[in-house]
């Protein structure tokens, strides 16, 4: 009975408090994917159900490789967020720069929030598929499913954790 009262009071309290209509956010993006640097920076805009993120690579100076993501996520049931996006990957080669275009798909789960919803986190899985490689005086290459040899190196699977600081733009 005590658990039911606690849940009911927290739901009633959440409905009485104003919810933010949108916010801008910035934070860190940590990942296990071997196709991108492990530490990246998130900049984004969030509404109650959607996220739009630009992910930048501050470690480009370490090896001449950089990647930037544009990610869209739709949150449902307040915790689960399917994501889709595009990654532009640039790799320094002796002949010049090779560009790789990647399609991103995954799912993120919201972590508990802190400091009155200003510090938020997400943990999730992501599939990055290289659709096209071009540049550096090499022939353009697109993904092919003719055999496993043609696509296994072009598909990366990884986990990520995001920790963002949010600045509310208004309440409703």
N, C-alpha and C positions, 0 to 999 in steps of 0.2 A: 504494500500500500504506500509506503514511504517513497519507493521508486516511482510509482505512478504520479504522486503529488509533485515530486521533483521534476519529472519530465513535463507535466502539465504546466507548472509554473514557469519553466524555462521557455516553453513554446509561447505562452501568453506574454511573457516579458519580451520575447523576440518580436512579436507582432506589435507591441506597444511602442517599441523604440524605433526611431526613424532609420530607414535603411538608405545607404548611399545609392544614388542613381548612377554615378560613374566615378571613376578615379583614374589617375595616371599612376604609373608605377615604374620603379627601377630596382634592379637587384642583380643577384648572382645566379648563374645557371651552371650547375655541376653535372657532368655526364660521364658515362662509361663507354660510349660509342667510340670506337677506334678511328672513325672517319673524321672526327672533329676534335679540337682541343678540349681538355677536360674542364676548363674554366672559361666561361663566357659571360657577357653582360646582357641583361634583359632590359628593354625599354618598352613600355606598353600603355594601353588604354583598356580599361575594364568597365563593363556595365554589369548589371546584376547577373545576366546569363551568358555573356560573351566576353572573350578576351581577344585582343589583337596585339601581337608581340613582334618586336623587331629584336633579334638576338645578334649581338656583335661580338667579334673575336678580338680581344685585346692582346692575344699572344702571337699575332702575326709576325712580330719582329723576331721571334725565336727561331723560326725555320722557313720563313717565306711563304708559309701556307696560311690561308685565311678562309673563313666561312661565315656567311651571314644568313640568317633565317628570317622568313616572314611567316608567322604562325597565326592561325585562326582557331579558336576553340569555342565550343558551345557547351555550356554547363547545364546539366539537368539533374534533378533530384539533389540540388545544392552541393554535391560532392564530386560527382563523376563528370569528366570533361573529355569527350572525343576531340582530337585535334587533327588538323590537316595543315600542310604548309609547303613551302618551297625553300630549298637551301641552295645558295650560290657558293660554290667552293672554288677557290683559286689556288693552284699549286705551282710553285716556281720550279721550272725545269731548265736545263742548260740551253734549250732551244727557245725559251720564252715561257709564257704562262699558259698553263692548261686550265680551262674552265670546265667545271662539272656542274650540271643542273640536276638536283635531287628532288624527288617527291617525298614528302614526309607524311606519315600517318601514325597515329598512336592514341593513347588514352592517358589522362592524368587524373590523379585523385587529390583533392584538396586536403591539406594537413590542417591541424588546429591553428587558429590565429592568435596573435599576441598584441599587446599594446592597443587595445580598443580597435581591433581589426586593421591596424596599420601595417603590421608585419604578418605576411602570409606566406605559406609554402605550398608546393605541389610536388608530388612524386609520381613518376609514370614511366611508361615504356614507349619506344618510338622505333618505327621502321623507316629507314632512309634508303631509297632506291635511286641509284644513279641512272637517269634516263638518257642523258646525252653528255659526251665528253668532246671537247673541241679546243683548238688552239695549239700553240707551241710547235707549229709546222708539222703537226701529226694529223693523220686523217681523222675526220669526225667519226665517232663511234656511238652507236645507239644500243640500248639494251635489246637483247634477243633471247628468246626462250627455245632456240633450236636444240640446245643441250645444256646440261648443268654448267659446262665449261664456259658458256657464253654469258651467264648471269650471276654465278655464285660470288664473284668478286665485286659485283655492283650492288649487292644488297647487304646493308648493315643493320643490325638490331642492337639497341642499347637502352639503358635506363638513364633517367635524369632526375634531378631534384632542383627545384627553383625556390629561391627565397627572395621575396620582393617587398619593398617598402611602398605602401600605397598612400597617395594624397587625394582625399575625397574632393570631388568637384561640385558636390551638392547633395542634398538629401531629398527624399520624397515621402 
